[in-house]
Amino acid sequence: MAAAKKKEKVEIAEWMYEIIRKPVVTEKSTNGSAFGQVTFKVPLDATKPRIKVAIETLFKVDVKNVNTSIQKGKTKRFKGIKAFRGDQKKAIVTLKEGQTIDVGTSL
């Protein structure tokens, strides 16, 4: 028999609010909600385990999986002036069956 993992209680810390910057509300991310997925913008140095702990603690839900992707910044021009958009990282969080997060409400 495999021993069941005990979940240790984690207190809410300031770094958790810094990891979860804002939800991504686009057509593609909204379609993911049918599969229990929620998308958030996160810092470039955020790791999957820290994102998982932050989501579970702040929203009081069970996280099944965390996928991350980095969108590279690109050069834009406006009236002949060059500007560079910075890199962005987003986390697609898959929740366990029956769990939901209402992204319309704030923390």
KACOR-V50700 format. One record per pair of residues at least 24 apart in sequence whose ideal C-beta (glycine too) atoms are under 10 Angstrom apart, sorted by the first residue. I is the first residue (numbers start at 1). J is the second residue. Records with the same first field share a line. If there is no record, write none. Layout:
I: J / J
This chain:
7: 56 / 62
9: 57
10: 53 / 54 / 56 / 57
11: 57
12: 54 / 57 / 58 / 107
13: 53 / 54 / 57 / 58
15: 46 / 50 / 53 / 54
16: 50 / 51 / 53 / 54 / 55 / 56 / 57 / 58 / 107
17: 54 / 58 / 107
18: 42 / 43 / 46 / 54
19: 43 / 45 / 46 / 47 / 50 / 51 / 53 / 54 / 55 / 58 / 91
20: 46 / 51 / 54 / 55 / 58 / 59 / 91 / 93 / 107
21: 46 / 88 / 89 / 90 / 91
22: 103 / 106
23: 90 / 101 / 102 / 103 / 104 / 106
24: 88 / 90 / 91 / 92 / 103
25: 103 / 104
28: 92
29: 90 / 92 / 103
30: 103
32: 92 / 93 / 94
33: 95 / 100 / 101 / 103
35: 92 / 94 / 95
36: 61 / 64 / 65 / 93 / 94 / 95 / 96 / 97 / 98 / 99 / 100 / 101
37: 64 / 65 / 67 / 92 / 93 / 94 / 95 / 101
38: 63 / 91 / 92 / 93 / 94 / 95 / 99 / 100 / 101 / 102 / 103
39: 67 / 69 / 90 / 91 / 92 / 93 / 103
40: 66 / 68 / 89 / 90 / 91 / 92 / 93 / 101 / 103
41: 71 / 88 / 89 / 90 / 91
42: 66 / 68 / 88 / 89 / 90 / 91 / 93
43: 88 / 89
44: 68 / 70 / 86 / 87 / 88 / 89
45: 89
46: 89 / 91
48: 91 / 93
51: 89 / 91 / 93
52: 91 / 93
54: 91 / 93
55: 91 / 93 / 95 / 101
56: 93 / 95 / 99
58: 101 / 107
59: 93 / 95 / 99 / 100 / 101 / 102 / 103 / 107
60: 99 / 101
61: 93 / 95 / 96 / 98 / 99 / 100 / 101
62: 95 / 96 / 97 / 98 / 99
63: 93 / 94 / 95 / 96 / 99 / 101
64: 93 / 94 / 95 / 96 / 97 / 99
65: 92 / 93 / 94 / 95 / 96
66: 91 / 92 / 93 / 94
67: 91 / 92 / 93 / 94
68: 92 / 93
